[in-house]
């Protein structure tokens, strides 16, 4: 265990079609630009309002309210598995404003779930994987914060024990 350090710490979010995308890696946020978010959730510009003709029983939402990794404001059908959503991407700053033009999302489930996973690779090659079960990209560790890792420090015995105990695989 001597000289055992963190090598890579990566948080992934599931986008459209169940694809994994890097959200945070080695203390840096990834895929934060508007085009990145469009690509992750396969959003299409809303050019014609006639697409809205088939939308009924809608509810408005803002993913900021549940601390999702990506913030959207929009409307979606009550049954997110059988409909589309019209969304605006939050472009930063106060969540009460600064949103993009509207986009069509044909997989609103991906926006509502924003499931996240964490992989921690150690300097000895061991990899530990974790599933986030709260939709907020928050991983419940007592001995480390995957968003702020000191890659120069050796792992403590407590950190290694916690990784082994909470490992999902």
N, C-alpha and C positions, 0 to 999 in steps of 0.2 A: 504494500500500500504506500510505501514511501515514494515520494515524487509523483503521486497520482493527481492529475489535474483535469479540469474540464477542457475538452478539445473543441467541441461544437455543441451549441445549445440552440435548437431551432423549434419555433412554434409555427404550425401550419394551420390554415383555415380551409375548410371544404367549401368550394364554390359550386358553380353550376356543373351538372353532369358528374358530380361526385369527385371532381378533380381536387387534388391537394395543391395549395399555393403557400409559399413562404409568407408569413406575417411578421415574424421577428426572428432575427438570427444574430447571435453573438453580440448582443446589446444594441442592435440597430433594427429599427422598423423597416419593413420591406413592403413593396407594392402599395404605396400610399398615394400615388398620383391618380388623378381622375381616370386616365386611360387604363391604368392597372386595374382599378376597381370595375370599370366597364368590362374588361377582359375576364376577370375572375367570375363575375356573375352573368356573363354573356348578355349584357344589356344592349338594347337597340334604341336608337333615337325615336322619339315620338314625333313623327312627321305629320301624320294624319289622325285627326280625332275620331274618325269612324271606327277605329279599333276599340273604342270605348263602348260601342253599341251592345256588345255581348256581356258587359260587366254588370252584375247586379249583386245585391246584398253585400255591399262593400263596407269595409271599416278602415278608418285611417290609422296610421301607426307612425312611430318614430323610434328607430332602434336604439337611439340614445337612452331611451327610458329603461332599457334592460342592459345597458353597458356592453352592447355587442362590439366586437372588434371594429367593424365598419358601420358608420352611421348613415342611415337612409331615412327620408321622410316620404311617406306615400300613402296610397290606398291599395287595398287588395281585397279579393273576394273572401267571404267568410271561410270558404273551403280552399285553403291555400294549395291543396293538391289538385284542384280542378279549376284552374283559372290563372289569370295573369295579375301582375301588380304594375302600377305606374309609380315610379320612384324618382326622387331627386337625391343626388349624392351630396353628402355634407363635405364642403371644401375646406373645412378648418375653422377655428375660432369658436365663438359662442354657438351652441347647438340650436338656438332660436332663429338663426339666420345663416346666410352664406351657403346656399344650396345651388346645385347645378340646374340646368334645363331638365325637363322630364325625359325619362327613359322607360321603355317597356321591359319588364322582366317576366320571362315565360317560366321561370323556376323560382317563384317566391319562397318556396320551402328553404332554399339555400340561404336566402336573406334572413329569414326568421330564425333558422337554426344556427348558422355561422359556427358550426361545430369546429372545435380546435383540438389539436394534438401537439404533444411536445416530445421531441427526441433529444436526449442528452447523451453525447458521445464523450467518453473519457479518453485520456491519453494512452491507456493500455488497449484501446479498441473496443471495450465493452460499451454497449448501447442500451439505454433504458428508455422506455416509451410510456407515455401517459396520455390518457384520454381526459379531456375536460368535460365534465358533466353539467356545467352551469351556463353554457352559451355566452360567457363573458370573457373567455380566454384567461380565466383566473385559475391557477393551479395551486392547490392547498398544500404548501410545504411549510415545515417549521424551521428548517435549517438553511434554506436557500430561496432566492427569488430568481426565476428563470429570465426575468427581464434585465437583471443587473448582476452579472457574474464577473468575478475577478479571476481572469484566466491565468494570472501569475501566481495565485495562491494554491497550495495543495488542498485537496479535499480533506475535511475533517472526518474522523471515524463516524460521527453522528450523521454527516451528510451522506456518506456511502451507505450506511445502514438504512436511512430513510429512502434512498433511491431503490435499494433492494426490496424493501417492504412495500413500497407503493407502485413498483413496476407493474404495468398492465400486461406484459407479455411473459 
